[in-house]
Amino acid sequence: QVQFVESGGGLVQPGGSLRLSCAASGNIWSIYDMRWYRQPPGKQRDLVAGISSEGITNIVNSVKDRFIIARDNAKNTVYLQMNSLKPEDTAVYYCNADIRTQTGVTGYWGQGTQVTVSS
C-alpha cells in the first residue's frame, strides 16, 4: 500500500508564490521519476514539470522561468515552488510518481490540490 499526499495549495494574489509538496509513504522500495501536472477548469490535465531520481529536471516552457521542481529522496517527497504566479496558473495540481513496491512498478497520483491565483 502506497499513499501519496499533497499539500500547499491555496489562494494567492498575482505575483505571489506557493510551494506544493507531495509525500509518498508505505511499502516503497524505490521512487523513479516524479512529476507535477495541472488541470485548469474545463481543460485537460497537462504535465508541468518532472524530475528523475538523479535530480534531472524538465519544466515546460510556459513556466520554466517561474517554477522549480525539487525532491528529497530521504523523505520520498517532491516539491513544486511556484513564483510570480499568474491567474492562468489557476488549476488543480496533481503529483505523480513511478514507484516500485514488492508487486512491481506502478504510477501513483496524489489527490490534487487547488491553486487559485486571483486578486
Number of C-alpha atoms within 10 A of each C-alpha: 8 14 16 19 18 22 17 15 18 14 14 18 14 17 14 14 16 18 16 21 19 29 18 22 13 10 13 15 11 14 20 16 17 27 26 25 19 23 19 17 10 7 9 10 15 14 18 23 23 24 21 16 14 10 15 11 16 16 19 13 10 10 16 13 12 14 20 18 24 20 20 12 14 6 11 16 19 24 23 23 15 20 17 15 22 17 15 11 20 20 22 18 26 24 29 22 24 17 20 17 16 10 6 9 15 13 13 16 20 19 16 22 21 18 22 21 20 16 9
